[in-house]
Amino acid sequence: MTMIGDKLQQVQARIVTACTAVGRDPASVRLLSVSKTFPPEALREAHAAGQHAFGENYVQEGLAKIEALADLRATLEWHCIGPLQSNKTRAVAEQFDWVHSIDRLKIAERLSAQRPAGLPPLQVCLQVNVDGGANKSGVPAEEALALARAVAALPRLQLRGLMAIPEPAPDFAAQRELFLRATAVFDQIRAAGMPLDVLSLGMSADLEAAIAAGSTMVRVGSAIFGGRS
């Protein structure tokens, strides 16, 4: 077992423990390995240990890794999880499988228009700002349903759910309270008849609280790959 393989096992064990604590099936939570700043060799090591879904924050870095790991492409799932600018949408639409960070219709429209017809629909999540911070990415919670309806109507995209990145909170209860704000928006959109199935919440430091709040996908980097320089 490699060091990264061992760390993956530790994270999976945390997911199982967190799910058990709140009566959830561990299979209901997917692990997304956040690989920004780590080299392709680290991802290859994680893949050999059974991990297939990787999240990249920076488009150019992600594209370089997609190319470097082209021999594994059929068994890899690439997620764009960082803020997305208009001038980067074509490359993402052509090369990635998922986008977690849609917070305005213009970006979704560009991804829809630029997604090649020969590829499956691009799987997308809306990023919701649950803190209300003016400088944070994400659609305001009160505008999320309208944006969801508009995005769901676009061709070549499949709206899967929501993603949120709350500010760090001091303890489990405070973390869970912030995540529950995203869960409430998720539930509101589902109640409006939209079949969302992905709630992308939680990272290395707070995945237990996210799972307690209903997360179905945790985005974990440092607990798998180590600290970033």
C-alpha positions as YAML, in Angstrom:
chain: A
units: angstrom
residues:
- id: 1
  name: MET
  ca: [0.00, 0.00, 0.00]
- id: 2
  name: THR
  ca: [1.42, 3.39, -1.00]
- id: 3
  name: MET
  ca: [1.21, 6.46, 1.23]
- id: 4
  name: ILE
  ca: [-1.54, 7.96, -0.93]
- id: 5
  name: GLY
  ca: [-3.35, 4.63, -0.96]
- id: 6
  name: ASP
  ca: [-3.14, 4.51, 2.83]
- id: 7
  name: LYS
  ca: [-4.49, 8.07, 3.11]
- id: 8
  name: LEU
  ca: [-7.36, 7.18, 0.78]
- id: 9
  name: GLN
  ca: [-8.27, 4.27, 3.05]
- id: 10
  name: GLN
  ca: [-8.20, 6.59, 6.07]
- id: 11
  name: VAL
  ca: [-10.55, 9.07, 4.38]
- id: 12
  name: GLN
  ca: [-12.90, 6.30, 3.32]
- id: 13
  name: ALA
  ca: [-12.95, 5.09, 6.93]
- id: 14
  name: ARG
  ca: [-13.86, 8.62, 8.08]
- id: 15
  name: ILE
  ca: [-16.74, 8.63, 5.59]
- id: 16
  name: VAL
  ca: [-18.01, 5.28, 6.87]
- id: 17
  name: THR
  ca: [-17.78, 6.43, 10.50]
- id: 18
  name: ALA
  ca: [-19.53, 9.73, 9.75]
- id: 19
  name: CYS
  ca: [-22.34, 7.99, 7.87]
- id: 20
  name: THR
  ca: [-22.80, 5.38, 10.58]
- id: 21
  name: ALA
  ca: [-23.07, 8.11, 13.21]
- id: 22
  name: VAL
  ca: [-26.12, 9.61, 11.48]
- id: 23
  name: GLY
  ca: [-27.69, 6.40, 10.16]
- id: 24
  name: ARG
  ca: [-26.69, 6.86, 6.53]
- id: 25
  name: ASP
  ca: [-25.46, 4.28, 4.03]
- id: 26
  name: PRO
  ca: [-21.75, 4.98, 3.37]
- id: 27
  name: ALA
  ca: [-22.40, 4.17, -0.29]
- id: 28
  name: SER
  ca: [-24.52, 7.34, -0.47]
- id: 29
  name: VAL
  ca: [-21.39, 9.53, -0.21]
- id: 30
  name: ARG
  ca: [-18.86, 9.77, -3.05]
- id: 31
  name: LEU
  ca: [-15.26, 10.83, -2.54]
- id: 32
  name: LEU
  ca: [-13.83, 13.42, -4.93]
- id: 33
  name: SER
  ca: [-10.05, 13.75, -4.65]
- id: 34
  name: VAL
  ca: [-9.01, 17.39, -4.97]
- id: 35
  name: SER
  ca: [-5.69, 17.27, -6.76]
- id: 36
  name: LYS
  ca: [-4.81, 20.93, -7.38]
- id: 37
  name: THR
  ca: [-1.06, 21.66, -7.14]
- id: 38
  name: PHE
  ca: [-0.20, 17.95, -7.02]
- id: 39
  name: PRO
  ca: [1.59, 16.34, -9.99]
- id: 40
  name: PRO
  ca: [0.10, 13.75, -12.35]
- id: 41
  name: GLU
  ca: [2.20, 11.05, -10.67]
- id: 42
  name: ALA
  ca: [0.26, 11.57, -7.42]
- id: 43
  name: LEU
  ca: [-3.03, 11.13, -9.26]
- id: 44
  name: ARG
  ca: [-1.70, 8.02, -10.97]
- id: 45
  name: GLU
  ca: [-0.84, 6.63, -7.53]
- id: 46
  name: ALA
  ca: [-4.35, 7.43, -6.25]
- id: 47
  name: HIS
  ca: [-5.88, 5.82, -9.33]
- id: 48
  name: ALA
  ca: [-3.85, 2.66, -8.73]
- id: 49
  name: ALA
  ca: [-5.36, 2.60, -5.23]
- id: 50
  name: GLY
  ca: [-8.88, 2.69, -6.65]
- id: 51
  name: GLN
  ca: [-9.71, 6.41, -6.86]
- id: 52
  name: HIS
  ca: [-11.19, 7.55, -10.18]
- id: 53
  name: ALA
  ca: [-12.77, 11.01, -9.61]
- id: 54
  name: PHE
  ca: [-10.49, 14.04, -9.39]
- id: 55
  name: GLY
  ca: [-11.30, 17.72, -8.85]
- id: 56
  name: GLU
  ca: [-9.22, 20.56, -10.24]
- id: 57
  name: ASN
  ca: [-9.59, 24.24, -9.26]
- id: 58
  name: TYR
  ca: [-7.51, 25.73, -12.06]
- id: 59
  name: VAL
  ca: [-8.46, 25.02, -15.66]
- id: 60
  name: GLN
  ca: [-4.99, 25.16, -17.22]
- id: 61
  name: GLU
  ca: [-3.52, 22.90, -14.52]
- id: 62
  name: GLY
  ca: [-6.37, 20.47, -14.97]
- id: 63
  name: LEU
  ca: [-5.96, 20.38, -18.73]
- id: 64
  name: ALA
  ca: [-2.26, 19.58, -18.36]
- id: 65
  name: LYS
  ca: [-3.10, 16.64, -16.07]
- id: 66
  name: ILE
  ca: [-5.82, 15.37, -18.40]
- id: 67
  name: GLU
  ca: [-3.20, 15.28, -21.15]
- id: 68
  name: ALA
  ca: [-0.53, 13.71, -18.93]
- id: 69
  name: LEU
  ca: [-2.95, 10.97, -17.86]
- id: 70
  name: ALA
  ca: [-4.51, 10.44, -21.27]
- id: 71
  name: ASP
  ca: [-3.75, 6.71, -21.09]
- id: 72
  name: LEU
  ca: [-6.16, 6.46, -18.14]
- id: 73
  name: ARG
  ca: [-8.86, 8.72, -19.59]
- id: 74
  name: ALA
  ca: [-11.50, 6.01, -19.95]
- id: 75
  name: THR
  ca: [-11.34, 5.29, -16.20]
- id: 76
  name: LEU
  ca: [-10.98, 8.86, -14.91]
- id: 77
  name: GLU
  ca: [-13.69, 11.41, -14.09]
- id: 78
  name: TRP
  ca: [-12.54, 15.03, -14.20]
- id: 79
  name: HIS
  ca: [-14.38, 17.67, -12.14]
- id: 80
  name: CYS
  ca: [-13.83, 21.42, -12.54]
- id: 81
  name: ILE
  ca: [-14.49, 22.78, -9.06]
- id: 82
  name: GLY
  ca: [-13.02, 26.28, -9.17]
- id: 83
  name: PRO
  ca: [-14.46, 29.61, -10.33]
- id: 84
  name: LEU
  ca: [-14.94, 29.56, -14.08]
- id: 85
  name: GLN
  ca: [-14.37, 32.58, -16.34]
- id: 86
  name: SER
  ca: [-15.97, 32.99, -19.75]
- id: 87
  name: ASN
  ca: [-12.68, 32.62, -21.62]
- id: 88
  name: LYS
  ca: [-12.12, 29.15, -20.11]
- id: 89
  name: THR
  ca: [-15.52, 27.59, -20.78]
- id: 90
  name: ARG
  ca: [-14.68, 26.02, -24.15]
- id: 91
  name: ALA
  ca: [-11.74, 24.02, -22.82]
- id: 92
  name: VAL
  ca: [-13.81, 22.86, -19.84]
- id: 93
  name: ALA
  ca: [-16.78, 21.93, -22.03]
- id: 94
  name: GLU
  ca: [-14.50, 19.91, -24.29]
- id: 95
  name: GLN
  ca: [-12.30, 18.17, -21.70]
- id: 96
  name: PHE
  ca: [-14.01, 17.88, -18.30]
- id: 97
  name: ASP
  ca: [-16.86, 15.59, -17.21]
- id: 98
  name: TRP
  ca: [-18.28, 17.73, -14.39]
- id: 99
  name: VAL
  ca: [-18.47, 21.41, -13.40]
- id: 100
  name: HIS
  ca: [-19.36, 22.23, -9.78]
- id: 101
  name: SER
  ca: [-19.09, 26.01, -9.85]
- id: 102
  name: ILE
  ca: [-21.87, 27.43, -12.04]
- id: 103
  name: ASP
  ca: [-23.14, 30.59, -10.38]
- id: 104
  name: ARG
  ca: [-24.58, 32.53, -13.32]
- id: 105
  name: LEU
  ca: [-26.54, 31.66, -16.44]
- id: 106
  name: LYS
  ca: [-23.99, 33.09, -18.89]
- id: 107
  name: ILE
  ca: [-21.40, 30.48, -17.91]
- id: 108
  name: ALA
  ca: [-23.94, 27.66, -18.23]
- id: 109
  name: GLU
  ca: [-25.05, 28.90, -21.64]
- id: 110
  name: ARG
  ca: [-21.47, 28.95, -22.90]
- id: 111
  name: LEU
  ca: [-20.78, 25.45, -21.57]
- id: 112
  name: SER
  ca: [-23.99, 24.21, -23.21]
- id: 113
  name: ALA
  ca: [-23.13, 25.76, -26.58]
- id: 114
  name: GLN
  ca: [-19.52, 24.53, -26.47]
- id: 115
  name: ARG
  ca: [-20.06, 20.95, -25.25]
- id: 116
  name: PRO
  ca: [-19.20, 18.67, -28.20]
- id: 117
  name: ALA
  ca: [-22.15, 16.68, -29.53]
- id: 118
  name: GLY
  ca: [-20.11, 13.48, -29.48]
- id: 119
  name: LEU
  ca: [-19.66, 13.59, -25.71]
- id: 120
  name: PRO
  ca: [-22.20, 12.76, -22.99]
- id: 121
  name: PRO
  ca: [-23.92, 15.77, -21.43]
- id: 122
  name: LEU
  ca: [-21.70, 17.77, -19.10]
- id: 123
  name: GLN
  ca: [-22.70, 17.05, -15.49]
- id: 124
  name: VAL
  ca: [-23.13, 20.35, -13.62]
- id: 125
  name: CYS
  ca: [-23.79, 21.70, -10.13]
- id: 126
  name: LEU
  ca: [-24.75, 25.20, -9.08]
- id: 127
  name: GLN
  ca: [-22.46, 26.84, -6.55]
- id: 128
  name: VAL
  ca: [-24.55, 28.46, -3.81]
- id: 129
  name: ASN
  ca: [-23.29, 31.19, -1.49]
- id: 130
  name: VAL
  ca: [-24.66, 30.14, 1.91]
- id: 131
  name: ASP
  ca: [-22.70, 32.77, 3.88]
- id: 132
  name: GLY
  ca: [-24.07, 35.82, 2.08]
- id: 133
  name: GLY
  ca: [-20.57, 37.19, 1.67]
- id: 134
  name: ALA
  ca: [-20.43, 39.76, -1.14]
- id: 135
  name: ASN
  ca: [-16.93, 38.68, -2.21]
- id: 136
  name: LYS
  ca: [-17.63, 34.95, -2.38]
- id: 137
  name: SER
  ca: [-18.50, 32.95, -5.48]
- id: 138
  name: GLY
  ca: [-21.93, 31.42, -5.69]
- id: 139
  name: VAL
  ca: [-25.49, 32.32, -6.55]
- id: 140
  name: PRO
  ca: [-27.42, 33.79, -3.57]
- id: 141
  name: ALA
  ca: [-29.64, 31.16, -1.98]
- id: 142
  name: GLU
  ca: [-32.82, 33.04, -2.84]
- id: 143
  name: GLU
  ca: [-31.88, 33.06, -6.55]
- id: 144
  name: ALA
  ca: [-30.83, 29.42, -6.80]
- id: 145
  name: LEU
  ca: [-34.20, 27.95, -7.84]
- id: 146
  name: ALA
  ca: [-34.58, 30.35, -10.78]
- id: 147
  name: LEU
  ca: [-31.03, 29.64, -11.94]
- id: 148
  name: ALA
  ca: [-31.59, 25.88, -11.56]
- id: 149
  name: ARG
  ca: [-34.66, 26.04, -13.79]
- id: 150
  name: ALA
  ca: [-32.77, 28.02, -16.45]
- id: 151
  name: VAL
  ca: [-29.74, 25.72, -16.41]
- id: 152
  name: ALA
  ca: [-31.85, 22.56, -16.48]
- id: 153
  name: ALA
  ca: [-33.47, 23.76, -19.70]
- id: 154
  name: LEU
  ca: [-30.15, 24.01, -21.57]
- id: 155
  name: PRO
  ca: [-29.08, 21.27, -24.00]
- id: 156
  name: ARG
  ca: [-25.84, 19.29, -23.56]
- id: 157
  name: LEU
  ca: [-25.89, 19.87, -19.78]
- id: 158
  name: GLN
  ca: [-27.35, 17.73, -17.01]
- id: 159
  name: LEU
  ca: [-28.06, 19.58, -13.78]
- id: 160
  name: ARG
  ca: [-27.14, 17.24, -10.94]
- id: 161
  name: GLY
  ca: [-27.15, 19.34, -7.80]
- id: 162
  name: LEU
  ca: [-25.52, 22.01, -5.66]
- id: 163
  name: MET
  ca: [-22.06, 22.79, -4.32]
- id: 164
  name: ALA
  ca: [-21.12, 25.13, -1.49]
- id: 165
  name: ILE
  ca: [-17.91, 26.23, 0.24]
- id: 166
  name: PRO
  ca: [-18.84, 27.93, 3.51]
- id: 167
  name: GLU
  ca: [-16.31, 29.89, 5.53]
- id: 168
  name: PRO
  ca: [-14.42, 27.73, 8.04]
- id: 169
  name: ALA
  ca: [-16.34, 27.31, 11.28]
- id: 170
  name: PRO
  ca: [-14.87, 26.60, 14.75]
- id: 171
  name: ASP
  ca: [-16.61, 23.34, 15.60]
- id: 172
  name: PHE
  ca: [-18.83, 20.53, 14.35]
- id: 173
  name: ALA
  ca: [-22.11, 22.21, 15.30]
- id: 174
  name: ALA
  ca: [-21.22, 25.48, 13.56]
- id: 175
  name: GLN
  ca: [-19.97, 23.64, 10.48]
- id: 176
  name: ARG
  ca: [-23.16, 21.58, 10.28]
- id: 177
  name: GLU
  ca: [-25.34, 24.68, 10.65]
- id: 178
  name: LEU
  ca: [-23.68, 26.28, 7.62]
- id: 179
  name: PHE
  ca: [-23.97, 23.11, 5.55]
- id: 180
  name: LEU
  ca: [-27.66, 22.80, 6.47]
- id: 181
  name: ARG
  ca: [-28.25, 26.12, 4.71]
- id: 182
  name: ALA
  ca: [-27.11, 24.50, 1.47]
- id: 183
  name: THR
  ca: [-29.20, 21.41, 2.22]
- id: 184
  name: ALA
  ca: [-32.26, 23.62, 2.63]
- id: 185
  name: VAL
  ca: [-31.73, 25.13, -0.82]
- id: 186
  name: PHE
  ca: [-31.17, 21.64, -2.26]
- id: 187
  name: ASP
  ca: [-34.42, 20.43, -0.71]
- id: 188
  name: GLN
  ca: [-36.29, 23.51, -1.96]
- id: 189
  name: ILE
  ca: [-35.21, 22.87, -5.55]
- id: 190
  name: ARG
  ca: [-36.08, 19.17, -5.31]
- id: 191
  name: ALA
  ca: [-39.49, 20.07, -3.87]
- id: 192
  name: ALA
  ca: [-40.06, 22.21, -6.95]
- id: 193
  name: GLY
  ca: [-39.84, 19.04, -9.03]
- id: 194
  name: MET
  ca: [-36.21, 19.05, -10.14]
- id: 195
  name: PRO
  ca: [-34.51, 15.63, -9.70]
- id: 196
  name: LEU
  ca: [-31.23, 16.76, -8.09]
- id: 197
  name: ASP
  ca: [-29.11, 13.96, -6.62]
- id: 198
  name: VAL
  ca: [-25.76, 15.55, -5.77]
- id: 199
  name: LEU
  ca: [-25.00, 17.77, -2.78]
- id: 200
  name: SER
  ca: [-21.29, 18.59, -2.96]
- id: 201
  name: LEU
  ca: [-20.32, 19.70, 0.56]
- id: 202
  name: GLY
  ca: [-17.38, 19.14, 2.85]
- id: 203
  name: MET
  ca: [-13.60, 19.01, 2.65]
- id: 204
  name: SER
  ca: [-10.74, 17.50, 4.66]
- id: 205
  name: ALA
  ca: [-11.44, 19.50, 7.83]
- id: 206
  name: ASP
  ca: [-15.24, 19.29, 7.94]
- id: 207
  name: LEU
  ca: [-16.44, 16.27, 5.98]
- id: 208
  name: GLU
  ca: [-18.10, 14.74, 9.08]
- id: 209
  name: ALA
  ca: [-20.31, 17.80, 9.58]
- id: 210
  name: ALA
  ca: [-21.10, 17.89, 5.86]
- id: 211
  name: ILE
  ca: [-22.19, 14.24, 5.90]
- id: 212
  name: ALA
  ca: [-24.33, 14.92, 8.96]
- id: 213
  name: ALA
  ca: [-26.00, 17.71, 6.98]
- id: 214
  name: GLY
  ca: [-26.72, 15.46, 3.98]
- id: 215
  name: SER
  ca: [-23.71, 15.76, 1.68]
- id: 216
  name: THR
  ca: [-23.52, 13.14, -1.06]
- id: 217
  name: MET
  ca: [-20.05, 14.14, -2.33]
- id: 218
  name: VAL
  ca: [-17.08, 15.29, -0.26]
- id: 219
  name: ARG
  ca: [-14.13, 17.07, -1.88]
- id: 220
  name: VAL
  ca: [-10.93, 16.02, -0.11]
- id: 221
  name: GLY
  ca: [-7.41, 17.12, -0.98]
- id: 222
  name: SER
  ca: [-4.90, 17.53, 1.84]
- id: 223
  name: ALA
  ca: [-6.08, 14.48, 3.80]
- id: 224
  name: ILE
  ca: [-5.20, 12.38, 0.73]
- id: 225
  name: PHE
  ca: [-2.24, 14.10, -0.89]
- id: 226
  name: GLY
  ca: [-0.75, 16.01, 2.06]
- id: 227
  name: GLY
  ca: [-0.26, 19.71, 2.67]
- id: 228
  name: ARG
  ca: [0.20, 22.13, -0.19]
- id: 229
  name: SER
  ca: [3.35, 24.18, -0.47]
...
